[in-house]
């Protein structure tokens, strides 16, 4: 099988040596040495002021909403993984969906102002597939209406715009280090913030609210990353650039072969953006391609090529959210078009030339 992704794995011998250190220290969680090293190394690599590690990528979203005391309604996108909106729901916040931009898959800033009400307290955009949102336009709207901005940057590890980390936009950004991501710690995540005081507050909140042995300063949760995954992450950080470059070469091959194939659309790199090539979505126009998206998807699957219809269906189509006023199909035409036409092709550092050739042959031959 040609899988849609493959985890970046550290050298097993090196990892074993670090495990030996953990065993010798007998300190396996609660802000150990490797945890501290990884936070510092990630802040330097990502070019951001402060990083707080979490045990997965969903808890930083939930915690960011708590830390900023977000209530009422939050404007967000239906075109994302469900964790984005679930984080709002778990905080008792009403998601308000707005449509997306066909050129990026990200929230369309032109749709935001019409969705703002007197209950709106924040905007939660997503850097879809690692393509950066229009952060300047979103920031202007947020300032105009006094709203907080929390970016779900699960896909945007290492992404930069004109040399500046996209993770520095907004009030906070959150990352996922799940096994499927460009950089992974098996399970894991992080939050990026601008100042030391905010980091301290987040560190309290992710550790039950403890500010000392006998002092609890707030109703926190347990969101800490352990030493094993911190060590794993330190090793992966040494090889992530090579993995991204391998992904880049796959993207070049895909674009070269698929350019001009009628009915197949894809995106080129954005000017001034340092991409991480976390995904390679194509969009199938059934009328001109001669097959529907689903027909191509299942044809690929029959040949052992596991693409992914990512994101399909839209979050707004799930039972929890479909009754919301903003979830109506008429409100989200671009998002529906994208969800109904997308296939993310296999994209990872271990794809062989033969794998790529079979994928491209399957797409180019059509019906």
N, C-alpha and C positions, 0 to 999 in steps of 0.2 A: 504494500500500500504506500502511496505517496501522500503523506499527511499534510494538512494545511499548515502545520507548524511543528517545530521540534525544539525541545528545551536546550538552552545553552547550559552545558554541564562543566563543572570545574574538573581539573585533573584529579583523579581519585587518590593518587599517592599524596599529592599536596593537601588534599582535604583530610586525608587520614592523619597527616602530621598535625594539622590544626585541631582535629578531634582529640588527639593525644594531649594537646595543651589544655583543652577544655576539661578532659578527664583528670589531668593532674591538678588543675586549679579548683576543680569541683564547684565551679560557678557557671551555671548553665542558663540563667536568665536574670532579669532585673538589672539591666544597664551594666553588663559586664564589659570586659576589655575589648572584645571584638565588636560588640555593639557600638561602643564609643568610636572605635576606629572607622567603622562603616559609615556612621553619620558624618564624620568629618571628611572622609574620602568622597562621599557622594556630594556633599556641599561643594567641594572643590571641583569635582568632575562636572557637575551640572551648572556651575557658575551661579550659585544661589547663596544667600546669606546663611540660612539655617534649614536644617532637615531634621525631622523627627520620624523615626522608624516605627512601623506598625506591623502587626502580625498578618494583615491582609490589606487589600486595597479598598475595601468597603468601609472599614472602621474609620479611616481618616475623613471620609466624606461625612459620616455621622457625627464625628467629633468636631469637625470644622463648623458644622451647623450649630452645635451646642456652644462652642467657644465664642462664636459671633452672635449668639442669642437670636438666631433667626426664627421667626414665627410667621404665621399667616400664610402668604402665598409666595412661591418662588417660581420665576420664569425659567423654563428649561427646555430641553429638546426631546422629541420622541425617538430620535435616531441615535440610539446608544445601547449599551448593555443595561439590563434592568437595575443593576446596583445603583446607578445614578439616581433614578427616581425612588427606588426603595429606601435610600438614605433619607429622602424627604419624608416619606410615609412613616418611617420609624420615629421621626421627630415630630409627628403630628402636623406636618406642613402640607399644604395643598399644592401639588404641581400644576403649573400652567404651561401648556405646550405651545411653542411657536414653531413655524416652519423653518426649513433649512435652505442653505445655498447649494444649488446643483453643482457648483464648481469645487466645493470643498466637503460637502456633507455636514458642515458645521452650522450652528445657529445663524440664521439670517438677521443681522442687526436691524434691518429695515422693518422687521416684524415685531420688534420688542416693545416699542413705545405704546402701540395699540393694545398690548396685553397688560399694561401696568394699571393697577387699581390702588385704592387707598389701603389695601391689605398687602400689597407687594412690599417685601423687605429685601429681596436679593435676586440675583441672576446666577444660574448655574449652567454655564456653557460646557461643551465637551470638545476637546481637540480630536476630532474623529479621525481614526486611522493615523494619528500623529500629525495631521495637517492643521496648522495653527488657525485658530479663530481670528476674526478681525478684532483684536484686543483693543485697538485704539478707539474704534467706534463703540464698542461695548463699554469701555471706560468712560467715554463722554456721556453716554446715556445714564450710567450709574451715578456719576457726579451730579448730573442735572436733577435726578430724582432722589438722591440720597440713599442709594441702594448699595449693599455689599455685593461683591463678586467672588464666587468660589469656582475655580476651574477644575473640572474633572479631567485631569491630564494623564489618565491611565495609559494612554497610547503614546504619550509625548516625551518619553525618556530621551534626554539629550537633544531635543529639538531646539533650534535657535533661529531667530529672525534678525538678520543684519548683525550677527555676532552676539546678540543678547538672548539669554535663555527665555523661552516662552513661559517657563515656570515662574518667572518673576511678575507676571501680569496678575491683576486682581488683588484681592485681600489674602487669599490662600490658593494653593494648588495642591492637588492630591495625585499620587502615583500608585500604580499597581505593579507588584513584582511577582505576579503569578507565573507559573511555569511556562505559560504560552507567550509571555512578553519578551521583548528584545533583551531586557535585563531581568533576571529572575533570582529569587531566593527560595525557590520551590513554591511557597506561599509567602506573601509579604506585601508591604506597601509603605508609603511615606507621605508626609505632609511637608510642604515648603511654605515658610513664612518669612516675614521681612525683618523681625526684630527679636532680640533675646527674651524680652518680657513675654511675648506671645509664645515663643518656644517653651518657656518655663511653664506657662499655663497649660499648653498642650501636653507636655510631659506629665504634669499632675493628672490631667483628665484621663490619660491613657493608662494610668496606674492607680485606679480607684479613687483618685483625688488626693492621694497621700502627698503631703509636703514635708513630712518627717515621720519619725517612728510612731508618734502618737497624735499627729495632727492631720486631719482630713479637711481640705479647703473647698471641696465641691463633690457633687455626685458623679464620680468618674466611673470608667469601665476598665476592663482588662484588655488592652490592645497592644501589649508589648511584644516586640520581636525577641526571640531567644538567641543564645550564643551560637548554636549550630547553624542556624540560617544566616546569622551575621557573618560567620566565617565563610560559608558558601558564597555569600554575596561579595565579600572582599576578593575572593578568587575569580569570580565571574567578572568583576569590574576590570580586571587586568586583560581580559580577552574580548570585552564587549565591542571595542572599536573594530577588531578584525571581523567579528560576526556581522556588524552593521555593513562593513565594506562588502562582505560576501553577499548580503541581501541586496546591496546596491547593484551588484553585477547581475543578479537575477532580474531585478527590475529593468535594467538596460536590455537584457535579452528579451524579456516579455514585450517591451515597448517596440523594439526593432521589428519583431516578428508580427505583432498584432496591428501595427500602424497600417491603416488602409484596409483592414478587414471590415467589410461592410456590416453594420449592425452591432459592432463591438466598440464600446467607448471606454477610455481609461484616462487617468490624469497624468500629466507631466509634472516634474518638480516645480515648485513655486519659486519665483525669483527671490533671491536673498535669503532663502530658507535652507538651513542645514537639516535635512530629513534623516529619519532613522529607519525608513523602509520596513516598518512594522507590518504593513499589510499591502497587498496589491489587489484592489478591487477592480473588476470590470463590470460594465453595465450593458445588458443585452436588450437590444431593440428587436423584439420578435418579428415585427413587420418587415424589417430589412435584412435581418440575419437569417430568417427562415426557420428558427426554432425559438421556443419560449425559453426564458431563463431556467425554468424547472426542468425542461427537456434536456438542456445542456448539462445542468447540474447532475441529473441522474445518469446521463450518458457518461460523464466523467467518473462518477462513482462506480459504474459498472466496469470501468477500465482500471479501477484501483486508484483513482485520483480523488482525494478527499478535499474538495473545495468547501467553502462555507457561505451560506446565504446570510451574510453578517452586515446589517442587522435586519432580520426578518423573523417574525413580524415586528412591527413597530411596538414600542412600549405602550403606546396609546391604544393598542389593540388587545392587550391583555385584560383579563376580567377585572382586575383591581382598579384599572384606570379608564376603561372604555366609557364609563358613565360620566366622566368629567366633561364639562361644557367645551373645553379646549381640545378634547380628543377627537372631535368630529372629523371625518375624512375631508370635508370641504375646507377645513381650517389648515390642513397639512398636505396639500397636493404634491409638493415636491418631495416631501419625506415618503409619501406612499409610492411615488414613482420610483424613487431610489430603492426602497425596500423590496419592491416587486421586480427589480431588474438586476440586482447586485449578485455577483459571486466573487468572493475573495479567493484568489488563486493561492495554491501552496507558496509560502514565502518563508524561507528560513536558510540558515547558513550551511545546511547539509545537503541541499538539493544538488543532484548530479546533473551533468549535461544530458544524460539519457532521460532523467526525470523531466527536465525542462522541455526536451524535444517531444516527449510523449504528450505532455500537457498542451503544448502549442499545436501539435498535429491534430489533437482531438478537437481543439477549438476551431482551427482554420479549415478543417474539412467540412464543418457544419453538419447538416443532415446527411 
